[in-house]
Amino acid sequence: MKTITIQVKIIPNSNKNEIVQLEKEFLKIKIKKPQKNQLANKELVSFLEKTFKADIKILKGKTIKKKLILIKNLNKQSIDILKKFSII
C-alpha cells in the first residue's frame, strides 16, 4: 500500500461530485456541498475515500478552495485512477 500527497482545488456548490481535470499542479474536483461550515471539506473527504478506497486527510487549506490532501493505503486500482490524471 502506498501513501502520497496531492494538491486539489475544489469547486463547491456543483451539481455532482467528480474529479474534473489536472489544472497546473492542482487536481480540480467538483463537490456538491457548499463551502460554509466545513460541509464541502467533509463531502470532499467522503468522496475521495469512496473513489480511492483509501484513508484521506486534509493537511492544509481547510478554509480555502486549494488544499493539500494526504492519501494513505492506496491500492493498485486507486493508483491507476491517479495515473489517468497524471498525478503519479
C-alpha angles and dihedrals in degrees: 000000000000134000123207141160123228134183117233136184114206128209105205124201092037124152092245143005111259145139105246111181148308110275113188103307095336129090104223112222128183115218126191097213124080121252095242121105092010090287093133091048092052091047091047093053092046093047093048092046090054094043097048099026087225141112112276130196131173106229099177137007103044092152100038136057095249112074142175110226128197114211115193130187098019114184127206094267091054092048089053090054091052091047089055087063093041092245095130 
